[in-house]
Amino acid sequence: MIRLTGKAPFVRFLRIADPDRAIEEAGFEIIETGDYPASPPGHFVVARRL
């Protein structure tokens, strides 16, 4: 309801594999990933351009 009034942005939750796949499709090699903290997960990715 708040989003309809323009007070909150659109939020979409992704599965952890989705951003990793998008990073690889953009031409990067994933070096390391991790979830810090574990709950709720904050997914971090270290990648380099190929």
Gaussian input, Z-matrix of N, CA and C with variables (Angstrom, degrees):
# hf/3-21g

backbone

0 1
 N
 C     1     B1
 C     2     B2     1     A1
 N     3     B3     2     A2     1     D1
 C     4     B4     3     A3     2     D2
 C     5     B5     4     A4     3     D3
 N     6     B6     5     A5     4     D4
 C     7     B7     6     A6     5     D5
 C     8     B8     7     A7     6     D6
 N     9     B9     8     A8     7     D7
 C    10    B10     9     A9     8     D8
 C    11    B11    10    A10     9     D9
 N    12    B12    11    A11    10    D10
 C    13    B13    12    A12    11    D11
 C    14    B14    13    A13    12    D12
 N    15    B15    14    A14    13    D13
 C    16    B16    15    A15    14    D14
 C    17    B17    16    A16    15    D15
 N    18    B18    17    A17    16    D16
 C    19    B19    18    A18    17    D17
 C    20    B20    19    A19    18    D18
 N    21    B21    20    A20    19    D19
 C    22    B22    21    A21    20    D20
 C    23    B23    22    A22    21    D21
 N    24    B24    23    A23    22    D22
 C    25    B25    24    A24    23    D23
 C    26    B26    25    A25    24    D24
 N    27    B27    26    A26    25    D25
 C    28    B28    27    A27    26    D26
 C    29    B29    28    A28    27    D27
 N    30    B30    29    A29    28    D28
 C    31    B31    30    A30    29    D29
 C    32    B32    31    A31    30    D30
 N    33    B33    32    A32    31    D31
 C    34    B34    33    A33    32    D32
 C    35    B35    34    A34    33    D33
 N    36    B36    35    A35    34    D34
 C    37    B37    36    A36    35    D35
 C    38    B38    37    A37    36    D36
 N    39    B39    38    A38    37    D37
 C    40    B40    39    A39    38    D38
 C    41    B41    40    A40    39    D39
 N    42    B42    41    A41    40    D40
 C    43    B43    42    A42    41    D41
 C    44    B44    43    A43    42    D42
 N    45    B45    44    A44    43    D43
 C    46    B46    45    A45    44    D44
 C    47    B47    46    A46    45    D45
 N    48    B48    47    A47    46    D46
 C    49    B49    48    A48    47    D47
 C    50    B50    49    A49    48    D48
 N    51    B51    50    A50    49    D49
 C    52    B52    51    A51    50    D50
 C    53    B53    52    A52    51    D51
 N    54    B54    53    A53    52    D52
 C    55    B55    54    A54    53    D53
 C    56    B56    55    A55    54    D54
 N    57    B57    56    A56    55    D55
 C    58    B58    57    A57    56    D56
 C    59    B59    58    A58    57    D57
 N    60    B60    59    A59    58    D58
 C    61    B61    60    A60    59    D59
 C    62    B62    61    A61    60    D60
 N    63    B63    62    A62    61    D61
 C    64    B64    63    A63    62    D62
 C    65    B65    64    A64    63    D63
 N    66    B66    65    A65    64    D64
 C    67    B67    66    A66    65    D65
 C    68    B68    67    A67    66    D66
 N    69    B69    68    A68    67    D67
 C    70    B70    69    A69    68    D68
 C    71    B71    70    A70    69    D69
 N    72    B72    71    A71    70    D70
 C    73    B73    72    A72    71    D71
 C    74    B74    73    A73    72    D72
 N    75    B75    74    A74    73    D73
 C    76    B76    75    A75    74    D74
 C    77    B77    76    A76    75    D75
 N    78    B78    77    A77    76    D76
 C    79    B79    78    A78    77    D77
 C    80    B80    79    A79    78    D78
 N    81    B81    80    A80    79    D79
 C    82    B82    81    A81    80    D80
 C    83    B83    82    A82    81    D81
 N    84    B84    83    A83    82    D82
 C    85    B85    84    A84    83    D83
 C    86    B86    85    A85    84    D84
 N    87    B87    86    A86    85    D85
 C    88    B88    87    A87    86    D86
 C    89    B89    88    A88    87    D87
 N    90    B90    89    A89    88    D88
 C    91    B91    90    A90    89    D89
 C    92    B92    91    A91    90    D90
 N    93    B93    92    A92    91    D91
 C    94    B94    93    A93    92    D92
 C    95    B95    94    A94    93    D93
 N    96    B96    95    A95    94    D94
 C    97    B97    96    A96    95    D95
 C    98    B98    97    A97    96    D96
 N    99    B99    98    A98    97    D97
 C   100   B100    99    A99    98    D98
 C   101   B101   100   A100    99    D99
 N   102   B102   101   A101   100   D100
 C   103   B103   102   A102   101   D101
 C   104   B104   103   A103   102   D102
 N   105   B105   104   A104   103   D103
 C   106   B106   105   A105   104   D104
 C   107   B107   106   A106   105   D105
 N   108   B108   107   A107   106   D106
 C   109   B109   108   A108   107   D107
 C   110   B110   109   A109   108   D108
 N   111   B111   110   A110   109   D109
 C   112   B112   111   A111   110   D110
 C   113   B113   112   A112   111   D111
 N   114   B114   113   A113   112   D112
 C   115   B115   114   A114   113   D113
 C   116   B116   115   A115   114   D114
 N   117   B117   116   A116   115   D115
 C   118   B118   117   A117   116   D116
 C   119   B119   118   A118   117   D117
 N   120   B120   119   A119   118   D118
 C   121   B121   120   A120   119   D119
 C   122   B122   121   A121   120   D120
 N   123   B123   122   A122   121   D121
 C   124   B124   123   A123   122   D122
 C   125   B125   124   A124   123   D123
 N   126   B126   125   A125   124   D124
 C   127   B127   126   A126   125   D125
 C   128   B128   127   A127   126   D126
 N   129   B129   128   A128   127   D127
 C   130   B130   129   A129   128   D128
 C   131   B131   130   A130   129   D129
 N   132   B132   131   A131   130   D130
 C   133   B133   132   A132   131   D131
 C   134   B134   133   A133   132   D132
 N   135   B135   134   A134   133   D133
 C   136   B136   135   A135   134   D134
 C   137   B137   136   A136   135   D135
 N   138   B138   137   A137   136   D136
 C   139   B139   138   A138   137   D137
 C   140   B140   139   A139   138   D138
 N   141   B141   140   A140   139   D139
 C   142   B142   141   A141   140   D140
 C   143   B143   142   A142   141   D141
 N   144   B144   143   A143   142   D142
 C   145   B145   144   A144   143   D143
 C   146   B146   145   A145   144   D144
 N   147   B147   146   A146   145   D145
 C   148   B148   147   A147   146   D146
 C   149   B149   148   A148   147   D147

   B1=1.4461
   B2=1.5306
   B3=1.3213
   B4=1.4616
   B5=1.5250
   B6=1.3335
   B7=1.4541
   B8=1.5250
   B9=1.3052
   B10=1.4653
   B11=1.5240
   B12=1.3135
   B13=1.4610
   B14=1.5278
   B15=1.3382
   B16=1.4545
   B17=1.5143
   B18=1.3223
   B19=1.4652
   B20=1.5288
   B21=1.3286
   B22=1.4665
   B23=1.5264
   B24=1.3252
   B25=1.4689
   B26=1.5282
   B27=1.3224
   B28=1.4569
   B29=1.5268
   B30=1.3230
   B31=1.4651
   B32=1.5174
   B33=1.3263
   B34=1.4639
   B35=1.5198
   B36=1.3183
   B37=1.4505
   B38=1.5162
   B39=1.3334
   B40=1.4511
   B41=1.5210
   B42=1.3118
   B43=1.4580
   B44=1.5237
   B45=1.3140
   B46=1.4634
   B47=1.5230
   B48=1.3095
   B49=1.4619
   B50=1.5367
   B51=1.3211
   B52=1.4639
   B53=1.5275
   B54=1.3403
   B55=1.4700
   B56=1.5338
   B57=1.3261
   B58=1.4726
   B59=1.5241
   B60=1.3076
   B61=1.4655
   B62=1.5350
   B63=1.3158
   B64=1.4669
   B65=1.5289
   B66=1.3142
   B67=1.4695
   B68=1.5180
   B69=1.3268
   B70=1.4699
   B71=1.5242
   B72=1.3214
   B73=1.4647
   B74=1.5342
   B75=1.3326
   B76=1.4664
   B77=1.5244
   B78=1.3448
   B79=1.4561
   B80=1.5145
   B81=1.3061
   B82=1.4600
   B83=1.5273
   B84=1.3173
   B85=1.4633
   B86=1.5217
   B87=1.3203
   B88=1.4592
   B89=1.5226
   B90=1.3157
   B91=1.4606
   B92=1.5246
   B93=1.3241
   B94=1.4574
   B95=1.5227
   B96=1.3399
   B97=1.4611
   B98=1.5185
   B99=1.3095
   B100=1.4574
   B101=1.5159
   B102=1.3061
   B103=1.4621
   B104=1.5220
   B105=1.3358
   B106=1.4636
   B107=1.5140
   B108=1.2886
   B109=1.4590
   B110=1.5175
   B111=1.2959
   B112=1.4669
   B113=1.5282
   B114=1.3202
   B115=1.4588
   B116=1.5197
   B117=1.3059
   B118=1.4595
   B119=1.5209
   B120=1.3106
   B121=1.4602
   B122=1.5229
   B123=1.3061
   B124=1.4615
   B125=1.5120
   B126=1.3009
   B127=1.4719
   B128=1.5263
   B129=1.3188
   B130=1.4644
   B131=1.5156
   B132=1.3332
   B133=1.4622
   B134=1.5243
   B135=1.3276
   B136=1.4536
   B137=1.5263
   B138=1.3413
   B139=1.4574
   B140=1.5174
   B141=1.3300
   B142=1.4673
   B143=1.5145
   B144=1.3087
   B145=1.4687
   B146=1.5094
   B147=1.3188
   B148=1.4750
   B149=1.4993
   A1=111.14
   A2=116.82
   A3=119.93
   A4=110.35
   A5=116.73
   A6=120.31
   A7=111.35
   A8=117.33
   A9=121.11
   A10=112.21
   A11=117.46
   A12=120.71
   A13=112.45
   A14=116.67
   A15=120.45
   A16=114.25
   A17=117.62
   A18=121.44
   A19=112.99
   A20=118.36
   A21=121.18
   A22=108.91
   A23=117.46
   A24=120.60
   A25=111.40
   A26=115.43
   A27=121.60
   A28=108.39
   A29=116.84
   A30=122.29
   A31=108.36
   A32=115.43
   A33=120.02
   A34=107.94
   A35=116.58
   A36=121.53
   A37=108.75
   A38=116.27
   A39=122.29
   A40=110.39
   A41=115.17
   A42=118.98
   A43=106.96
   A44=117.81
   A45=121.53
   A46=111.68
   A47=118.55
   A48=121.40
   A49=112.27
   A50=118.76
   A51=121.35
   A52=113.52
   A53=119.76
   A54=118.37
   A55=112.36
   A56=116.85
   A57=119.65
   A58=110.54
   A59=117.30
   A60=121.77
   A61=110.34
   A62=116.91
   A63=120.56
   A64=111.10
   A65=117.07
   A66=120.97
   A67=110.09
   A68=117.40
   A69=120.78
   A70=111.56
   A71=117.66
   A72=120.97
   A73=111.82
   A74=117.01
   A75=121.22
   A76=111.93
   A77=116.99
   A78=120.06
   A79=115.39
   A80=117.32
   A81=121.29
   A82=109.87
   A83=115.18
   A84=122.20
   A85=107.01
   A86=117.14
   A87=120.94
   A88=108.28
   A89=115.49
   A90=122.40
   A91=110.16
   A92=116.05
   A93=120.43
   A94=109.38
   A95=116.23
   A96=121.40
   A97=108.54
   A98=115.51
   A99=119.81
   A100=110.48
   A101=115.40
   A102=122.38
   A103=108.32
   A104=116.32
   A105=121.52
   A106=108.80
   A107=121.36
   A108=127.78
   A109=110.70
   A110=116.37
   A111=120.30
   A112=111.90
   A113=117.72
   A114=120.18
   A115=108.92
   A116=122.34
   A117=125.67
   A118=109.38
   A119=117.07
   A120=118.33
   A121=113.15
   A122=114.53
   A123=122.72
   A124=105.21
   A125=117.88
   A126=121.94
   A127=110.15
   A128=116.15
   A129=122.70
   A130=109.50
   A131=116.02
   A132=121.62
   A133=108.76
   A134=115.46
   A135=121.68
   A136=105.79
   A137=116.24
   A138=120.58
   A139=109.72
   A140=115.33
   A141=119.54
   A142=109.30
   A143=114.75
   A144=121.76
   A145=109.63
   A146=116.25
   A147=120.62
   A148=111.31
   D1=-40.74
   D2=-179.57
   D3=-63.39
   D4=-36.38
   D5=-179.73
   D6=-62.60
   D7=-34.82
   D8=179.84
   D9=-64.50
   D10=-27.44
   D11=179.63
   D12=-88.19
   D13=-3.16
   D14=178.86
   D15=85.43
   D16=11.19
   D17=-177.52
   D18=-90.87
   D19=-13.44
   D20=-178.81
   D21=-136.87
   D22=141.60
   D23=179.26
   D24=-78.54
   D25=164.01
   D26=174.55
   D27=-67.90
   D28=134.85
   D29=178.62
   D30=-126.65
   D31=131.24
   D32=176.77
   D33=-128.22
   D34=132.30
   D35=178.22
   D36=-93.84
   D37=135.65
   D38=-178.48
   D39=-110.96
   D40=152.13
   D41=169.50
   D42=-72.87
   D43=152.66
   D44=-176.64
   D45=-59.81
   D46=-33.18
   D47=-178.62
   D48=-69.73
   D49=-25.12
   D50=-176.22
   D51=-63.47
   D52=-52.37
   D53=178.72
   D54=-65.16
   D55=-35.62
   D56=178.25
   D57=-61.06
   D58=-43.77
   D59=179.48
   D60=-64.77
   D61=-41.36
   D62=179.59
   D63=-64.85
   D64=-38.05
   D65=177.94
   D66=-63.78
   D67=-45.01
   D68=179.35
   D69=-66.37
   D70=-39.36
   D71=178.93
   D72=-66.61
   D73=-23.43
   D74=178.73
   D75=-83.33
   D76=2.35
   D77=175.84
   D78=96.50
   D79=22.26
   D80=178.97
   D81=-109.57
   D82=152.84
   D83=173.20
   D84=-104.70
   D85=125.56
   D86=179.28
   D87=-80.69
   D88=123.03
   D89=-179.42
   D90=-88.80
   D91=-45.70
   D92=-176.79
   D93=-156.55
   D94=147.17
   D95=174.18
   D96=-134.35
   D97=159.87
   D98=177.26
   D99=-166.64
   D100=158.16
   D101=177.63
   D102=-112.07
   D103=108.06
   D104=-176.92
   D105=-131.21
   D106=117.99
   D107=-9.08
   D108=-73.32
   D109=167.58
   D110=-176.74
   D111=-68.38
   D112=-31.82
   D113=-178.05
   D114=-139.29
   D115=118.00
   D116=-11.02
   D117=-71.70
   D118=146.98
   D119=-174.51
   D120=-68.70
   D121=133.09
   D122=168.53
   D123=-112.17
   D124=108.08
   D125=-171.90
   D126=-87.24
   D127=121.64
   D128=179.34
   D129=-113.38
   D130=142.18
   D131=-177.65
   D132=-131.77
   D133=133.98
   D134=170.93
   D135=-111.23
   D136=122.40
   D137=-176.25
   D138=-141.58
   D139=159.79
   D140=175.78
   D141=-134.25
   D142=150.20
   D143=-179.90
   D144=-71.77
   D145=134.37
   D146=177.67
   D147=-82.74

